[in-house]
Structures are given as structure tokens and as C-alpha cells.
């Protein structure tokens, strides 16, 4: 392990100081949602208590302060993902909302009968279902890039799937099941040689490594705040300005208009065109606080530590007879999913819970991938930089105990 100081970091996260069923909490479910540092909850609480007013409307002090902080949060996100301009940063309620926005807006503008959308076998349901619904509405077709036994995308197959009918390629940056880091830059380059725009689901990607959307050259990149140590209910759609300019609004209402009459409505400039209604301005400020927190710690060391912790977890879990890990291809980051022969994942997770250990179980919002590997569900361990090797050791001991209990 590197010299990353997880002991000091853990003090920043109040939830980690509690006990569950009389045991110290071991939280290994950060891929589902990360715990929040004190500075984030302080920001949210302070705005609710002291600085709460609707944005982009009134001219009184509270409203102008909130508006300024909301737009400062947009600039914080822009710097974090290296977008070219704040016009390219649209606040949403999360990854799912951002993808649905595109499925309606991009789909309305560019997708027609017999057109094609390409997704991969490793996608979260949020990057499958909206495109299926679009295909049903438009009479289009969904095409799927398979993964191999190690969890790698079969990019050689992708090249054969792209055609003159392909309108969009949708790909996860890092699989929420396999933890495998996909070669998104190379895939984006391939798509662009065929004139196909790209959407990257960065819900896990933005958490585990630096993201530069300009270097990646993707047309769209989406992520959620709650996986990035920020509050729930806030997320981001990044889009190249030239792409967003061509898309119609998804929702109509306040704040996304320039002028309204019964004869005609004209829409606001980017990014407000896509932010109808009262925005989650407090959530956006909480997201900015989380990003500022990440900037205050040695983030590169934290990312390396997460990778080392996941690799350590894989080694230790492999000592359990009958345990199979899914997604062993490199590069891989802090997500480890597995099954144990003869042990139902839900039963094992319930026993772990009574030991104070929080893991994820089930189909992990990726049923097609479960079917690809011939299982109903998996157990998933997703350590963050606030976890420790000792917690991994405790997990392994508890799993061995659970296996004995369930096979007795």
C-alpha cells in the first residue's frame, strides 16, 4: 500500500464513526453511494439555515447570493472535468436524468426509423432502458457491444457494428459491476472516424480517476454527485457546446426561457435551456463543496490507494474456496464483484450486515451483464479511499464464516 493517510481522512466522514448491530461500521458500498465529508453536510445545512432563496429570479440579497454560488458551482464542475466553458455544464438530478434528457432531446433531433443506437453489454440499466424506450418511440434499433470473459469490451466487434445508420454510441467509463476501466478515448476516436457522436457514462469514472472531457473528446459525459461524496439529487450533463446548441429542450417551464407568449416561446441560452424549473441549487453547491474537498486532499495518491485496496481485496477474496471474481481485466479500479459457489448472494449479504459490513448484492442494476456471466446476482465490494486493509481482512473472515453457516 502507498503512504496515503486514510486515518486522517476517515475523521472527515461522520458516518464512519458509528456502530451497526454493536459492531464498527465497515462501509464497502461506495459504488452505490459514497459517504459525505463533514464539509459537504455543513455547506448544505448552512444554505438551508441561512442562505436559501430561489435563483435567477429575484434581486434581493439571499437570491443573488444563491445565484452567485450556484453559478460558481458550475465553474467548479467545469474546472473539475476540464470542460471548455460553463455553457457546457448542465445540472441535472443525476446520471439517470442526464441520460434521459439526452434520450429525449438528442433522440427527438437526430433519431428516426431504422436508425441505430449502440450500447455495451457492461452498461448500467440507466444507459440501456432510456435508449430502448427511444428505439420504441422512433422505430430505431439497439445494438450491443459484447464483453469477454475477463470483462473487456470486444472493441473489434464494435467496429463491425457501426454503420451509416448509427446515430450515437453510449459507453460506460468504468463498469459498476466489473470495475474495468474502458479505453474510452480510443473508442471515441473510432466512433468519430465514422461521424458518430459519443456519450460516456461517468458515474464511476469521475470518482476513480481524473477526467478531462476535452482530451477524451466525448460529445457528452454524465455523472452523479452522490457517488462523488456530494448530496443526492444533483448530477451533471456535460455536452460540447456545438452539440447542445442543436438540441431542443427536454422540459419546459421557468428559468429555461428567454420570452413566452401564446404565439411563441424562445428559449434561454445554454446551459439554462436544459434546466427547467427551480434547480437543486443547494445540491449544486454541495457538489462544489465535495469537489473542493477532493482538491484539498492528495487526490492522485487517493486514487492509487483505492486501486491498491481493490487489488488487495481481490487477492484476499481469492483465498475463499469456490469464490469467483468477475472482471479481472486490467486496468481495474475500486469495484470487485463476485459469487461463492453454493451461497446465495442475498443470504451472504444479510449475514455480513449483522457483522456491521455493508456490501451490495443482487443484479447490481445490470441484468444483461448478469445473464452474460450466467448468474442471477453477485456480491459487490466497492472500497473508497476512506476504507482500510483491516476492513478487507474483516470482510474476508466474515465471508468465510457466512459460507460455513450457509452450507452447513
N, C-alpha and C positions, 0 to 999 in steps of 0.2 A: 504493500500500500504506500502511496505517496504521503507527504507530510501535511496534508490538508487537515486543518484543525476543526474536526467535526464536533469536538466537545464544546467549544465556544459557540459554534453555530447553533447547536441544539438549544441553547438558552434563549435564542431568539424566537422559539416556537413554543408557545404556552401549552398547546395541546399535547405535546410530547412529554410533559411533566406529570401527566395523570396516570392513574391506575385503572385497569379494567378487570373486573372479577377478582380484585385483590392482587393482580399482577401488574407490573410496569407495562404500559402500552408499548408494543412493538408495531409500528405502523409501516406496513410494506405494501401499501395500495396507492402510491402516489401517481401511478399512471391513470387511475380513475379520477382522483382529485388530490392535489397537494395540500399539505397543511400551510397555515398562513403565519408569516412572521408578525411579531408584535407591531411593527411599524405600519403594516398594512391595516390591521384592525384599528389601530389608533387613527389612521387617516380617515377611514370610513366612519368611525364613531364621531370624530371631530366634525366632519362635514354634516352628519345628521344632527348633531347637537347645536352647532354654532354657525354653519355656513351652508344653509340649504335653501336654494331658490332655483326656479326653472331657468334654463339657459336660453340664450339667443333671442330673448323676448323683451323683458323689462329693462329699465335703465337704472333701477335702484342699486344700492351698494351690494347686497347679497347676490343679486342676479348677475351683476357684472363680475364679481369675484368668482362665482361658479363658472361663468362662461370662460373667463380667462384660464382657470385651472383646467377646464375640460379641453380647451384648445392646446394648452401646454402639455396635457397628457397625450394628445395626438402627436405633438412634436417629439415627445419622449419615445413613443412607439416608432415613429419614423426613424429616429436615430438607432433604435434597438435592432430593427430589421434592415437598416440601410436603404430605405426607400428614397426615391429621388426627391419627392415633395410630399407635403402633408395632404395635398389633394388626393393622394393615392392611398390614404389610410381611412377606411370606413369602419366605424364602430358598429358592432352587432351584439347580439346576446350570447354569441359563442360560435364555435366551429360549425355546428349544425345549422344555425341560422344563416351563416355566411354562405354555406354551400347551397342551401335552399334559395337564398337570394339569387345566386348565380343560375341555379337551375331554372328559375322563372325568368329572370331578366335576360341572361345570355341565351337561354332556350327560346324565349319569345323573339329575340332579334335574329338568331342565326340558325336555328334547328328546324328542319322540315321533314316531310315524308321521305323515308328511306335513308335519311342521314344517320350517322353513327356517332356514338359516344364510347370512348374506350376507358375502362376502369381496370383494376388489377384484382387478383384473387385475394390479396392481402388487405383489402380495404375494410375499414370500419363501416357499419351499416349506414352511417351518415354520409358516406361517399359512394353509396350504392343506391339506396332507396330513392333519394331525390332524382337521380338520373333515370331510374326505372319509371318513375311517375312522369318525367318529362317525355320519355320514349312512348309511353302510353298516350299522352296527350297529343303528341306530334306525329305518331306513326313512325318513329325512328327506331333504331336498333342499338342494343347494348352489346359491346364486345369485351372480352375478358382476357387479360394477360395472366397466364398461369405462374405459379411459383414451383420451384423444385423441392426435393425432399429436405434440403437444408434451409429452405426459406428464401432463396434468392429468386428475384424476378427473372423470368426467362425472356430477356431483352431481345434475343434472336427471334422469338415468336412475335414480339411487339412490332418489329419491322415488317412482318408479313400481314399484320392486322390493319395497319394504317392504309387508307385508300383515299381516293378523291372525295369520298362521302364523309370522311372523318371530320367532325366539327370541333371536338375537344378531347383532350387526353387528361384523365384525372388519376393522380397517383399519390399515395401516402409517402411522406418523407421518411418516417420511421414507423414500422408496424406496431400497433398497440398490443399485438399478440406475440409476434416473433422478436421484436426488438431489433430487427435487422435494419441497418441504415441503407436506404436505396440510393443508387447512383443517379440522383435526380438531375444533376447538371448535364450528364451525358444523355439522359432520356429526354430532357427538354430540348437539347441540341438536335437530337434525332427528330423529334416532333416538328421543330421549327424548319428543318430542311424540307419537310413536306407541307409547310404552311399551316400546321395545326397548332393552335394555342393550347396552353397547359395550365392546369390547376394543381397545386400541391397542397395536400392536407398536412399542415404543420403542427397539429395538436400535440404530437410527441416530439417532433423535430426541434421546435423552437425552445423546448425545455432542456434538451440534452446536448446541444451544440450551437455555436454561433450561426446566425442566419444572415446572409447578405442577398436580398432578393434581386439586386441588380446584377451581381455576379452570377447567381443562379439563372437569371434571365427568364424565370417563370412569368407567365402573364397574370396569374392570381396565386396568392398564398393566404391560407386561412389558419387561425389558431384561437384557442380559448384561454381566458385569463385564469380560470380556476385550476388548471394544470400547471400554471406558471407562478404559483404562490400568491395569486391575486383572488379577489372575490369571485363568486359565481355570478352568472348573468351578464358577463361582459366578454366580448371577443373582438376579433379584428378580421376584416377582409382587406387585404392588400390587392390592388389591381393597377396595372400600368395605366397611366392617365389616358393614353390613346384608346385603350380598351374600354375603360369606364365611361369615357365621353360618348361612346357609340351605343351604350346600353340604356334601355328605358328603365325608369324606376320600378322597383318591385312593389312597394306600398305607397299609397297616397295619404296625405294628411298634413298636419302642421310641420313647420320647420324645413320641409323639403321643397317648398315653392318659392318662386320669385313674385308671382302675381296670380290671383284667382279671380275669374269672372265666370258667369254662367255660359259665356261663349267660348272661353279658352283659359286653360291654366298653363303657365310657363313655370319651369322647374328651376330650383336653385342650382348654383354652381356646385361642382364637386368640392368636398365629398358629401355635402348636405343633401344632395339629390337622393341619396340612398339611406337617409337617417330620418324617416318619417316619425312624427310624434315626439313625446318627451323622451330624450335619450337617457340611458343609465349613466348620468354624469358622475354620480358618486362612484359607481363601479369603474368608470374610466380612470378616475383619479386614484382609486385603489390599485388598478393595473399599473399606472405610472409609478406608484409607491413601490410595488413589487419589483418593477424593473430597476428603479433606483436602488433598492435593496441589493439586487443581484450585482449591480455595478459597484457596490460598496464592499463586496467580498471578493476573494481571488477566484473569479468565476472559471477561468481556464483550469485551475487546479481542482475546483469542484467538479467540473465535467470529467476530468481524468479519474478522480476518485470514484465517481458514480460508475464509470466503466470498469474500474478495478473491482469495485464491490460486486457488480453483476457477474464478473468473471469468477470471483471468489465464490459467489452463491452457486454458480454452475458447477464448480469443482466439488463443493461440499454436498450439493444435492445429488451429484452423480455417485456418491457413496451409498445411496439408498437403493437396495436391490429392487429391480422392477420399475424404477423411475425413468421416464423418457422425457427429454427436453426437446422442445420444438423451436426451430430457428437457431441453428448453431453456426450459420454462415457469418463471416466477418465482412465488414465491420458491424459490431453489435454494441448496443448500449443498454441502459438500465431497465430492461424488461425481460423476465425469464418465465416462460410458461411451460407447464409440464403435466404429465399424468403419472399415476402409480398403478401398476397392474393389479387388478382386483379390488381397487379402492375407488369409491365414487368421490369425485372432487367436492361435492357439496358436504358429504359426511366428514371428509378430512378438514375442510374449512371450518365447519362447526366446532370440531374438537380444538383446532388451533385458536379459534375465537375465545374459548374458555380458558386458554392459556395466555390471553391478552395479545394474541398475534392477529393482526388484520391483514388478510390477503384477499384477492379477488378470485371468484370461481364462476363457472358457467360457460356460456358460449362467447363471452367477452365482446359482445356486440359484433361478432364476426362469424356468423353461422356458415357462410360459404367456405371459410377457411377451416372451420371445424370439420366439415364434410370432406374437404381436401385431404385432411390427415386421418379421416376415418374415426373420429371421436365425437361424443355428444358434448363434451365440455372439457375444460382444463382448469388447473390451478395456476394463478399468476402471482409472481412476486415482483414488485417494482420498487426497488430501493431508490432513495434520493440522497442528496449529499448530507442529510441530517441523520442517516442511518449508520450503523456500526457493524464491524465484523462479528462482534459478540452477539448482536441480534440475529445475524445469519446463523451462527452456531446454535443459538437457542431454537430457531426455526427448525433446523435440521433434526435436532433432538426431539422436538415436539412432533415432527412428521413421522419419525421412526416409531414413536410411541403410538401415534394415531394408526399407523399401519398395523401394528400388533393388535390393537384393540379391534379394528375393523375386520381383521382376518382371523380373529380368534374363533 
